[in-house]
Amino acid sequence: MRFLCFFWPRRTRGGAVNEGDMAETPGAPAAPSPPTRVPTMQRVLDNPFLLLFIGVAVPSVFYLMWGIMEIAQIPIGK
């Protein structure tokens, strides 16, 4: 699971990425930032396993419904 951190870095409560992309000025005191809530859509798109599940489940449900509709349209034989 560690290799996924390269592609999906974890977000901290302040919204900054843990990779150190927020440069701090030397000598400046670090002001505590208020905790912010990560948006729901960002949490969904940052989760690769949830995206995999959605990518498999949605087409499966649509193909299943399509198949049921096709079978329901077959005329009954005599």
C-alpha atoms as one frame of an Amber mdcrd trajectory, in Angstrom:
protein
   0.000   0.000   0.000   2.966   2.324   0.496   3.516   2.676  -3.262   0.070
   4.301  -3.630   1.259   7.249  -1.541   3.271   8.382  -4.548   0.124   8.731
  -6.616  -2.328   9.701  -3.862  -0.570  11.652  -1.118  -2.500  11.889   2.121
  -4.014  15.217   3.023  -3.496  16.715   6.448  -6.199  18.476   8.414  -4.991
  21.863   7.210  -5.447  20.781   3.591  -1.731  20.621   2.789  -0.127  17.560
   1.255   2.337  15.719   3.494   5.006  15.731   0.790   6.358  19.100   1.919
   5.031  21.182  -0.960   4.135  23.995   1.424   7.385  25.875   1.882   7.819
  27.403   5.304   9.711  30.623   5.711  12.707  30.208   8.010  12.363  31.866
  11.353   8.627  32.435  11.072   6.551  30.860  13.832   4.209  28.157  12.619
   0.676  29.355  13.155  -1.785  26.567  13.877  -4.335  26.372  11.125  -7.932
  25.535  11.968  -8.921  22.014  10.963 -10.744  21.982   7.648 -12.996  19.254
   6.337 -11.881  17.548   3.127 -14.678  17.769   0.519 -16.630  14.554  -0.047
 -15.906  14.367  -3.775 -12.175  14.733  -3.128 -12.317  11.908  -0.580 -14.123
   9.702  -3.129 -11.687  10.497  -5.944  -8.657   9.982  -3.678  -9.725   6.419
  -2.824  -8.489   4.067  -5.596 -10.316   1.015  -4.248 -13.643   2.837  -4.158
 -13.061   3.981  -7.751 -12.283   0.379  -8.738 -15.481  -0.851  -7.073 -17.580
   1.847  -8.784 -15.903   1.109 -12.125 -16.862  -2.560 -11.882 -20.256  -2.263
 -10.176 -21.871   0.420 -12.364 -21.332  -1.344 -15.742 -22.325  -4.672 -14.167
 -25.642  -3.262 -12.961 -26.377  -1.659 -16.340 -25.528  -4.836 -18.293 -27.668
  -6.871 -15.905 -30.648  -4.536 -16.396 -30.092  -4.574 -20.169 -30.063  -8.377
 -20.181 -33.250  -8.605 -18.125 -35.000  -6.181 -20.516 -33.840  -8.205 -23.526
 -35.083 -11.478 -22.013 -38.425  -9.867 -21.142 -38.906  -8.855 -24.803 -38.564
 -12.410 -26.180 -41.999 -13.625 -27.290 -43.385 -16.703 -25.539 -43.248 -19.810
 -27.742 -46.283 -22.000 -28.431
